[in-house]
């Protein structure tokens, strides 16, 4: 039953991320259908991401006290309904509204799915369960764009939009009929959850996640341009390598789930040097096709690991407020992507496409320092708690 629940959660996350990311590949068709510039059609992506960044720390907190199944059914219902509206919308503003509304609820479902997955297994197996949910995130990002793009090219924009709704509907039906009622174990007040923001460990974790995610997506955002202008690959080869990169993300999710269940701190602290080594090698070998392809494979695996590390790092910083912690994770990763994309874009404009790697290394260096500080804070807290226990044993 537990594995079945985790699978349905993964399917639900996939359906939601598919809605968020799948539209990226069909923006020209959206622009043509509604008579707007492609840049305006891009609002369907940028506004969704902006709303998620805003709603990340707030919406999961608001819904954290409600019965899990009802919330998940409600969110999937909103996504299904809004995608149906998008499919039959007669004007572009209606499509924008139908995208913005479900974006507010994306963090609610994704953060809750991670919390439920972690709670459905033994504590030491929680990272593995969460890694399966993260596969839904990676699959939504990797498969959503090419699949929807293919459907639209073979049929119509409306059928593509209906595909979003269909996947949401499948996850909705599975949740209604196969997921049991899941009451909240301990209803924490909003104030008690917000108080985690007073803890230094939480802020070290937030800043660490911002920088770590930035080190990945600041570079990845310009990967197509890098492959075209530095490695000098054809459009077809670029598409193939981007797909390989995405599939490697899924492999990274699985590897990270196992590593975080066995030696989490060691795995987190060795991650930054490994990614840094890849970026340094790319500085020297990125212009050569075969080394670039090999390094892209490793980078894709590490990028998949990064998603799990980010979630683990924030959820363990505030274990008593899991939904809020996962909301902070979503907000932090989106903020990191936004900041790093801007900074690496400045590097690109000033010193050329290859310089984006220096931007990634800058964020990675900051992330490593923050990860080390958080690990030391954990060690200090552990020693303090052990001392209190020993003193309590000596004075019954």
Secondary structure as GFF3:
##gff-version 3
##sequence-region A 1 396
A	DSSP	alpha_helix	2	22	.	.	.	ID=ss1
A	DSSP	three_ten_helix	23	26	.	.	.	ID=ss2
A	DSSP	alpha_helix	27	34	.	.	.	ID=ss3
A	DSSP	alpha_helix	38	41	.	.	.	ID=ss4
A	DSSP	alpha_helix	43	63	.	.	.	ID=ss5
A	DSSP	alpha_helix	68	88	.	.	.	ID=ss6
A	DSSP	alpha_helix	92	119	.	.	.	ID=ss7
A	DSSP	three_ten_helix	123	125	.	.	.	ID=ss8
A	DSSP	alpha_helix	126	154	.	.	.	ID=ss9
A	DSSP	alpha_helix	157	178	.	.	.	ID=ss10
A	DSSP	alpha_helix	190	194	.	.	.	ID=ss11
A	DSSP	three_ten_helix	195	198	.	.	.	ID=ss12
A	DSSP	alpha_helix	200	220	.	.	.	ID=ss13
A	DSSP	alpha_helix	223	229	.	.	.	ID=ss14
A	DSSP	alpha_helix	235	262	.	.	.	ID=ss15
A	DSSP	alpha_helix	264	285	.	.	.	ID=ss16
A	DSSP	alpha_helix	289	317	.	.	.	ID=ss17
A	DSSP	alpha_helix	322	351	.	.	.	ID=ss18
A	DSSP	three_ten_helix	353	355	.	.	.	ID=ss19
A	DSSP	alpha_helix	356	394	.	.	.	ID=ss20
###
